[in-house]
């Protein structure tokens, strides 16, 4: 019996080393398009878990095999994994065949899986995405706000602006101006296409002709500038005391509050709301796409809840999607809408089922506030 026990111990020891059945092995293959040179750089995966560098672009290097790069990771079954391919920096992430930066790749797996991708181009290549600017856009370079970094400002003029010298126009101020007209300057190489959309609405006699002013953001301080924090106060002063007077002096604008609106997304949606709420003598309308009313360290809901002054004469458009970050922002949006209703404010809210948090999604909906604010009666 003693000998039998000795023989069974190793068997029992090794039989306990079973694979964790709650995990799945995911093999990711990325084939580099033949037009790309794969000899001078490494390919990385950056994603939303520690094994993929927690979105750091230079941590998880893939293994090279010819023109294909491969990597196998172990993930909990049913977990949503999001990732992108890079060359070690976000300035050189993979783009699609048209030169656009795609949304995050997503995987949810309940078993071992192999998934194949093709990388057509990289963001740092000279290859430019298709698309461009529609209409007449004038660039004012490196305008320096007081206390803030300099930034470019773009002004889109409506059709017939040059021909009808006696006409003045409403003005829409838009934050993150680098993302609204030109795909080559947009964060994901996909712009809002607000120029094409406004041009079409005007030519089809759906909205009044308007001037659109796009203000570039300052990436390092974007969040604070688009909030009610001190940098946000300086940004508001810039628009009200410096930029608007400049635009009014250079272009044939309707200068009154009734013809001055503001629009933005995410933190830009927050600052749009702040500007119409705190400066309703200047702005009468605000479009807030996927607004960060209550996000991270920012929470503007109490400002509305605790307001005891005279009811403001403002017009609001609010919308959001339902996927990923959009769902995370939803409670703050719900809280703000409740606060507005309790103060007897009306607004238009649109829920875009299945929409993500990016320029492509906002582009599909931007016609809504344009018609609401500037539609022909």
C-alpha positions in Angstrom: 0.0 0.0 0.0 2.8 2.4 0.7 4.3 1.8 -2.7 0.9 2.4 -4.3 0.5 5.7 -2.5 3.9 6.9 -3.7 2.9 6.2 -7.2 -0.4 8.0 -6.9 1.1 11.3 -5.6 2.8 12.4 -8.8 -0.4 11.5 -10.7 -2.5 13.6 -8.4 -0.1 16.5 -8.6 0.0 16.7 -12.3 -3.7 16.1 -12.9 -4.4 19.2 -10.8 -2.6 21.5 -13.3 -5.6 22.0 -15.5 -6.1 25.0 -17.8 -8.3 27.7 -16.5 -11.5 27.1 -18.5 -12.7 30.7 -17.9 -10.0 32.0 -20.3 -9.7 31.9 -24.1 -6.6 32.2 -26.2 -7.0 34.8 -29.0 -4.5 34.8 -31.9 -4.3 38.0 -33.8 -2.7 38.1 -37.2 -2.0 41.4 -39.0 -0.9 41.2 -42.6 0.8 44.2 -44.0 -0.4 45.3 -47.4 2.2 44.7 -50.1 2.5 48.4 -50.8 3.9 48.9 -47.3 7.5 48.4 -46.3 7.7 46.1 -43.3 11.5 45.9 -42.9 12.2 49.0 -41.0 9.7 49.0 -38.1 8.0 46.8 -35.5 4.3 46.4 -35.1 2.5 46.7 -31.8 -1.0 46.1 -30.4 -2.3 48.7 -27.9 -5.5 47.8 -26.1 -7.7 48.1 -23.1 -6.0 45.5 -20.9 -2.6 45.1 -19.2 -1.5 42.4 -21.7 -2.0 44.9 -24.4 -0.2 47.7 -22.6 -3.3 49.5 -21.3 -3.4 51.6 -24.5 0.3 52.4 -24.4 1.4 52.2 -28.0 4.9 50.7 -27.6 4.5 47.9 -25.0 3.0 44.8 -26.7 5.2 44.0 -29.7 3.9 41.4 -32.2 6.1 38.6 -33.6 7.1 38.9 -37.3 6.6 36.2 -39.9 7.2 37.4 -43.4 4.8 40.2 -44.1 2.6 39.0 -41.3 2.7 40.0 -37.6 1.1 37.7 -35.0 0.4 37.7 -31.3 -1.6 35.4 -28.9 -3.2 36.7 -25.8 -5.2 35.1 -23.0 -8.4 36.9 -22.1 -11.4 36.1 -19.9 -14.3 34.6 -21.9 -16.9 37.1 -22.7 -14.7 40.2 -22.0 -14.8 42.9 -24.6 -11.2 43.6 -25.8 -10.5 46.7 -27.8 -7.3 47.4 -29.5 -5.4 49.1 -32.4 -2.2 48.5 -34.3 0.7 50.9 -34.1 4.4 51.3 -35.0 5.1 52.2 -31.4 3.5 55.6 -31.3 0.0 57.1 -31.8 1.4 59.3 -34.5 2.0 56.0 -36.5 -1.1 54.0 -35.9 -2.7 51.8 -38.6 -5.2 53.3 -41.1 -7.6 51.7 -43.5 -7.3 51.5 -47.3 -8.6 55.0 -47.7 -6.1 56.4 -45.2 -8.6 56.9 -42.4 -7.9 55.9 -38.7 -10.5 53.3 -37.9 -12.4 53.0 -34.7 -11.1 50.4 -32.1 -11.1 46.8 -33.2 -13.3 44.8 -30.8 -13.3 41.1 -29.8 -15.7 39.2 -27.5 -14.8 35.5 -27.5 -16.1 32.5 -25.6 -13.5 30.1 -27.1 -10.0 30.0 -28.6 -10.1 32.1 -31.8 -7.8 33.3 -34.6 -8.7 36.7 -36.2 -7.0 38.1 -39.3 -6.6 41.8 -40.1 -5.0 43.7 -43.0 -3.0 46.9 -42.4 -3.2 49.1 -45.5 -1.4 52.3 -44.4 0.0 54.1 -41.4 -0.9 57.5 -40.1 2.7 58.8 -40.5 2.8 58.0 -44.2 2.4 60.8 -46.7 -0.7 59.0 -47.9 -3.7 61.3 -47.4 -7.3 60.3 -46.9 -9.9 61.0 -49.5 -12.1 63.9 -49.0 -11.5 67.6 -48.5 -13.1 70.9 -47.9 -16.3 72.0 -49.6 -16.8 75.8 -50.1 -14.7 78.7 -49.0 -12.7 78.3 -45.8 -10.4 81.1 -44.6 -7.7 80.2 -42.1 -6.6 82.6 -39.4 -3.3 81.2 -38.1 -2.1 81.1 -34.5 -4.4 83.5 -32.8 -3.1 84.1 -29.3 -5.7 84.1 -26.5 -4.8 85.9 -23.3 -3.3 83.3 -20.9 -3.7 80.4 -23.4 -1.6 78.9 -26.2 -2.1 80.2 -29.7 -4.4 78.2 -32.1 -5.7 78.3 -35.6 -9.3 79.4 -36.4 -11.2 78.5 -39.6 -14.0 80.4 -41.1 -16.4 78.8 -43.5 -18.4 81.2 -45.7 -21.8 80.2 -47.1 -22.5 80.0 -50.9 -23.2 83.3 -52.5 -21.3 85.2 -49.7 -19.1 87.0 -52.1 -21.9 87.7 -54.6 -24.5 89.2 -52.1 -22.5 92.0 -50.5 -25.5 93.5 -48.7 -26.4 90.4 -46.7 -25.3 89.5 -43.1 -25.3 86.0 -41.6 -25.9 84.2 -38.3 -22.7 82.6 -36.9 -22.1 79.1 -35.4 -19.0 78.8 -33.3 -17.7 75.2 -33.2 -15.0 73.8 -30.8 -12.4 71.3 -32.0 -12.3 73.1 -35.3 -9.6 70.9 -36.6 -12.1 68.0 -36.8 -15.1 69.7 -38.6 -14.0 70.5 -42.2 -10.9 68.6 -43.3 -10.2 64.8 -42.8 -6.5 65.4 -43.1 -6.5 67.5 -39.9 -9.1 65.5 -38.0 -8.1 63.3 -35.1 -9.2 60.1 -36.7 -8.9 61.4 -40.3 -12.7 61.6 -40.4 -14.2 65.0 -40.1 -17.7 66.1 -39.2 -18.3 67.1 -42.8 -20.2 70.1 -41.5 -19.2 72.1 -44.6 -20.8 69.6 -47.0 -23.8 69.2 -44.8 -24.4 73.0 -44.3 -23.8 73.6 -48.0 -26.4 71.0 -49.0 -29.0 72.3 -46.5 -28.5 75.9 -47.7 -28.7 75.0 -51.4 -31.8 72.9 -50.8 -33.4 75.9 -49.1 -33.7 74.0 -45.7 -31.7 76.4 -43.6 -30.7 80.0 -43.7 -27.1 80.6 -44.9 -24.7 80.8 -42.0 -21.1 81.4 -41.2 -19.3 78.6 -39.3 -16.2 79.4 -37.2 -14.1 76.4 -36.2 -11.7 77.0 -33.3 -8.8 74.5 -33.0 -8.4 72.9 -29.6 -5.2 72.9 -27.6 -4.6 69.1 -27.0 -2.5 69.3 -23.8 -5.1 71.5 -22.0 -8.3 70.6 -23.9 -10.2 69.2 -21.0 -9.6 72.1 -18.6 -10.2 74.7 -21.4 -13.5 73.1 -22.2 -14.7 73.3 -18.6 -15.6 75.8 -15.9 -12.1 75.5 -14.5 -9.7 78.6 -14.6 -8.5 77.7 -18.1 -12.1 77.3 -19.2 -12.8 80.8 -18.0 -9.9 82.1 -20.1 -11.2 80.2 -23.1 -14.6 81.7 -22.7 -13.1 85.2 -22.4 -11.1 84.5 -25.6 -14.3 83.6 -27.6 -16.4 86.5 -26.2 -13.9 89.3 -25.9 -11.3 88.5 -28.6 -12.6 86.1 -31.2 -16.2 87.2 -31.7 -15.3 90.9 -32.1 -12.6 89.9 -34.6 -15.1 87.8 -36.6 -17.7 90.5 -36.5 -15.2 93.0 -37.8 -13.9 90.9 -40.6 -17.1 89.3 -41.9 -20.7 90.4 -42.5 -22.2 88.8 -39.4 -25.5 89.2 -37.5 -23.9 90.2 -34.2 -26.9 89.9 -31.8 -27.4 86.9 -29.5 -30.3 85.6 -31.4 -28.0 84.9 -34.3 -25.0 83.5 -32.4 -24.8 79.8 -31.6 -22.2 77.4 -30.3 -21.6 73.7 -30.9 -19.3 71.0 -29.6 -18.9 67.3 -28.7 -17.8 65.5 -25.5 -15.9 68.1 -23.4 -16.7 70.5 -26.3 -20.4 69.7 -25.6 -19.8 70.7 -22.0 -18.2 74.1 -22.8 -20.9 74.8 -25.4 -23.5 74.4 -22.6 -21.5 76.5 -20.2 -21.2 79.3 -22.7 -24.9 79.5 -23.4 -25.8 79.1 -19.7 -23.3 81.6 -18.4 -23.3 84.0 -21.3 -26.8 84.0 -22.6 -26.4 87.7 -23.4 -23.9 86.6 -26.1 -25.1 83.1 -27.2 -28.7 82.1 -27.5 -28.3 78.5 -28.8 -26.0 75.5 -27.9 -25.7 72.1 -29.5 -24.2 69.6 -27.1 -23.1 66.3 -28.7 -22.2 63.5 -26.3 -21.7 66.1 -23.6 -19.4 65.4 -20.6 -21.8 67.1 -18.1 -20.5 64.8 -15.4 -17.2 63.1 -16.2 -14.0 62.4 -14.3 -13.3 65.5 -12.2 -15.9 67.6 -14.1 -19.5 68.0 -12.9 -21.6 71.0 -14.1 -24.9 69.6 -13.1 -24.9 71.3 -9.6 -24.6 74.7 -11.4 -28.0 74.2 -13.0 -29.5 72.5 -9.9 -28.5 75.4 -7.7 -29.4 78.2 -10.1 -32.0 80.6 -8.6 -31.9 83.5 -11.1 -34.2 84.6 -13.8 -35.0 82.0 -16.4 -32.6 82.1 -19.3 -33.8 82.6 -22.9 -31.8 79.8 -24.5 -32.3 77.1 -27.0 -30.7 73.7 -26.5 -30.0 70.6 -28.6 -28.6 67.6 -26.7 -27.8 64.1 -28.1 -25.7 61.0 -27.4 -25.1 57.5 -28.5 -25.2 54.3 -26.5 -21.9 52.4 -27.1 -18.8 52.4 -24.8 -17.9 55.9 -23.6 -21.4 57.1 -24.7 -23.0 54.8 -22.2 -20.5 56.0 -19.5 -21.6 59.6 -20.1 -25.3 58.7 -20.0 -25.9 59.2 -16.2 -24.4 62.7 -16.3 -26.6 63.5 -19.3 -29.7 62.1 -17.5 -28.8 64.2 -14.4 -28.5 67.4 -16.5 -31.7 66.8 -18.4 -33.5 66.2 -15.1 -32.1 69.4 -13.6 -33.2 71.4 -16.7 -36.7 69.9 -16.5 -36.9 70.8 -12.8 -36.1 74.4 -13.8 -38.8 74.3 -16.5 -36.3 74.4 -19.4 -37.2 72.7 -22.7 -34.7 71.1 -25.0 -34.5 68.7 -27.9 -32.7 65.4 -27.0 -31.9 62.6 -29.5 -30.6 59.2 -28.5 -28.6 57.6 -31.3 -28.9 53.8 -30.6 -25.7 52.0 -31.4 -23.7 55.2 -32.0 -20.1 55.5 -30.8 -18.1 58.4 -29.5 -16.4 59.8 -32.6 -16.6 62.3 -35.5 -18.2 59.8 -37.9 -21.2 59.3 -35.5 -21.6 63.1 -34.8 -21.4 63.8 -38.5 -24.5 61.7 -39.1 -26.5 63.8 -36.6 -25.1 67.3 -37.0 -27.9 68.3 -39.5 -30.4 68.1 -36.6 -29.2 71.2 -34.7 -28.5 73.0 -37.9 -32.1 72.7 -38.9 -33.3 73.4 -35.3 -31.3 76.6 -35.0 -31.3 77.9 -38.6 -34.1 76.2 -40.3 -36.3 78.3 -42.6 -39.6 78.9 -40.9 
